[in-house]
């Protein structure tokens, strides 16, 4: 979750949704340098959100769907708990109105 707390890393992840990209492609249009993009990619890779593969002399980065699935599961469980609490509160309020 910490890896997604940075806006630049979220932008990089958004760009990678379109498909694999090299650092130079990712850096285009971002307000940070190529070395900074590489550092952000290291953080995302360490968090399991990005994977890399070599293509000749370049490294191509892509979204790691397994890591993203873990984030999705976390939020789904979070929302399931929130919705269950909302349902319980709504039912309790309805019971109080019926009394």
C-alpha positions in Angstrom: 0.0 0.0 0.0 2.9 2.3 0.7 4.1 2.0 -2.8 0.8 3.4 -4.1 1.0 6.4 -1.7 3.1 8.3 -4.2 1.4 10.1 -7.1 4.2 9.5 -9.5 4.1 5.8 -8.8 0.4 5.7 -9.4 0.9 7.5 -12.7 3.6 5.0 -13.7 1.2 2.1 -12.8 -1.6 3.8 -14.8 0.7 4.0 -17.9 1.7 0.4 -17.5 -2.0 -0.6 -17.8 -1.6 0.1 -21.5 1.1 -2.6 -21.8 4.8 -3.1 -21.2 7.0 -0.1 -21.4 10.7 0.8 -21.1 11.9 3.5 -18.6 12.3 6.1 -21.3 8.7 5.7 -22.5 7.4 5.8 -18.9 9.4 9.0 -18.2 8.0 10.9 -21.1 5.6 13.6 -19.8 6.3 12.9 -16.1 7.6 15.7 -14.0 10.6 13.5 -12.8 13.8 12.3 -14.5 14.5 8.9 -15.9 16.6 7.9 -12.9 13.7 8.9 -10.6 11.4 6.8 -12.7 13.8 3.9 -12.3 13.7 4.4 -8.5 9.9 4.4 -8.5 9.9 1.3 -10.6 12.2 -0.4 -8.0 9.7 0.5 -5.3 6.8 -0.9 -7.3 8.7 -4.0 -8.2 9.6 -4.5 -4.5 5.9 -4.2 -3.6 5.1 -6.9 -6.2 3.1 -4.5 -8.4 5.5 -4.4 -11.3 7.5 -7.1 -13.1 10.3 -6.6 -15.6 11.8 -8.6 -18.5 14.8 -8.0 -20.7 14.2 -7.3 -24.4 17.7 -7.1 -25.8 19.4 -4.2 -24.0 16.2 -2.8 -22.7 14.1 -3.7 -19.7 10.4 -3.7 -20.2 8.2 -3.2 -17.2 4.6 -4.4 -16.9 1.9 -4.6 -14.2 2.3 -7.7 -12.1 -1.3 -9.0 -12.0 -0.6 -11.3 -9.0 0.6 -8.3 -6.9 -2.3 -6.2 -8.1 -4.7 -9.1 -7.2 -3.5 -8.9 -3.6 -4.3 -5.2 -3.4 -7.7 -5.8 -4.9 -8.4 -8.6 -2.4 -7.5 -6.2 0.4 -9.9 -3.5 -0.8 -12.7 -6.0 -1.5 -12.4 -7.4 2.1 -12.4 -3.8 3.4 -15.5 -2.9 1.5 -17.2 -6.1 2.4 -16.7 -5.2 6.1 -17.9 -1.6 5.6 -21.0 -2.7 3.7 -21.8 -5.3 6.4 -21.5 -2.6 9.1 -23.7 -0.3 7.0 -26.3 -3.0 6.6 -26.3 -3.7 10.4 -26.7 0.0 11.1 -29.5 0.4 8.6 -31.3 -2.7 10.1 -30.9 -1.3 13.6 -32.3 2.0 12.6 -35.3 0.4 10.8 -36.0 -1.6 14.0 -36.0 1.5 16.1 -38.4 3.2 13.7 -40.8 0.2 13.9 -40.9 0.4 17.7 
